[in-house]
């Protein structure tokens, strides 16, 4: 389960998704889609959700929210997030009826990687 968006009571939520593309010939990829299943909506959905290119390496944390456990050095936390390109190339509405599959075209990201843009800087 991932959380993303902004809610007046809960604040901002971000999710980071990382894929191992080492076994894929990116030059042969003609399209790429990220498919997510949204089952819940909180807030008014006034802002669209976006997909951003992460520009720094990061490691998934092992800590939990409840009961709290400290993250290990280098793990991603709210206070330790990798850099990202603030320009969103893909966004989608967060107010569609629930539940719904959301498909996001991320072909632009594959094209950037094949043109020499590093997967992470």
C-alpha positions as CSV (number, residue, x, y, z in Angstrom):
1,X,0.0,0.0,0.0
2,X,1.4,3.4,-1.0
3,X,0.3,6.8,0.1
4,X,0.5,9.9,-2.1
5,X,-1.0,13.4,-2.2
6,X,-2.0,16.0,0.3
7,X,-4.8,16.1,2.9
8,X,-5.5,19.0,5.3
9,X,-5.6,16.7,8.2
10,X,-2.9,14.2,7.3
11,X,-0.5,16.5,5.4
12,X,1.7,15.5,2.5
13,X,2.5,11.9,1.5
14,X,5.0,10.7,-1.0
15,X,5.9,7.3,-2.3
16,X,9.1,6.2,-4.0
17,X,9.0,3.3,-6.4
18,X,12.2,1.8,-7.7
19,X,12.6,-0.8,-10.5
20,X,15.5,-3.1,-11.4
21,X,15.9,-2.5,-15.1
22,X,19.3,-4.1,-15.4
23,X,18.0,-7.0,-17.4
24,X,16.0,-4.9,-19.9
25,X,17.3,-3.6,-23.2
26,X,15.9,-0.1,-22.8
27,X,16.6,0.6,-26.5
28,X,13.9,-1.9,-27.4
29,X,11.2,-0.5,-25.2
30,X,8.5,1.3,-27.2
31,X,6.3,2.1,-24.3
32,X,6.1,1.9,-20.6
33,X,3.2,2.2,-18.2
34,X,2.9,2.3,-14.5
35,X,-0.4,0.7,-13.4
36,X,-1.6,1.5,-9.9
37,X,-4.8,0.4,-8.2
38,X,-6.5,3.2,-6.2
39,X,-8.9,2.0,-3.6
40,X,-9.3,5.0,-1.3
41,X,-9.5,8.8,-1.7
42,X,-9.1,11.3,1.2
43,X,-9.2,15.1,0.8
44,X,-10.8,17.0,-2.0
45,X,-8.5,15.9,-4.8
46,X,-7.9,19.6,-5.8
47,X,-4.3,18.8,-6.9
48,X,-3.3,16.2,-9.4
49,X,-0.8,13.5,-8.5
50,X,2.4,13.5,-10.4
51,X,5.3,11.2,-11.4
52,X,8.8,12.6,-11.0
53,X,12.2,11.4,-11.9
54,X,14.4,10.7,-8.9
55,X,17.9,12.1,-9.4
56,X,19.8,10.5,-6.5
57,X,20.2,6.9,-5.4
58,X,18.2,5.8,-2.4
59,X,17.6,2.7,-0.2
60,X,14.3,1.5,1.0
61,X,13.9,1.8,4.8
62,X,13.2,-1.0,7.2
63,X,11.6,1.2,9.8
64,X,7.9,1.2,10.5
65,X,5.5,3.9,11.4
66,X,3.8,2.0,14.3
67,X,5.5,1.0,16.4
68,X,8.3,3.4,15.5
69,X,11.7,2.1,14.7
70,X,14.7,4.1,13.7
71,X,15.9,4.0,10.1
72,X,19.4,2.8,9.4
73,X,21.9,5.2,7.9
74,X,21.2,5.9,4.2
75,X,17.6,4.7,4.3
76,X,14.8,6.9,3.0
77,X,12.8,8.7,5.5
78,X,10.7,11.9,5.5
79,X,13.8,13.8,6.6
80,X,16.1,11.9,4.3
81,X,14.7,11.9,0.8
82,X,16.7,11.7,-2.5
83,X,16.7,14.7,-4.9
84,X,14.2,14.7,-7.8
85,X,13.4,16.7,-10.9
86,X,10.6,19.1,-9.8
87,X,9.1,19.1,-13.3
88,X,6.4,16.6,-13.6
89,X,6.0,15.1,-17.0
90,X,3.1,12.9,-16.0
91,X,0.2,13.7,-13.8
92,X,-3.3,12.2,-13.2
93,X,-6.5,13.2,-11.5
94,X,-7.0,12.0,-7.9
95,X,-10.8,12.5,-7.9
96,X,-11.9,9.6,-10.2
97,X,-14.5,7.2,-8.8
98,X,-13.1,4.5,-6.4
99,X,-11.9,1.9,-6.8
100,X,-10.1,2.3,-10.1
101,X,-6.9,1.3,-11.9
102,X,-4.8,4.3,-12.9
103,X,-2.4,3.9,-15.8
104,X,0.4,6.4,-16.1
105,X,2.5,6.6,-19.2
106,X,6.2,6.7,-18.2
107,X,7.7,6.1,-21.7
108,X,9.4,9.5,-21.3
109,X,11.4,8.1,-18.5
110,X,12.7,5.2,-20.6
111,X,13.4,7.5,-23.5
112,X,15.5,9.8,-21.1
113,X,17.5,6.7,-19.9
114,X,18.2,5.6,-23.5
115,X,19.3,9.0,-24.5
116,X,22.0,9.0,-21.9
117,X,20.2,10.5,-18.9
118,X,21.3,8.4,-16.0
119,X,18.7,6.3,-14.2
120,X,20.0,8.2,-11.1
121,X,22.6,11.0,-11.2
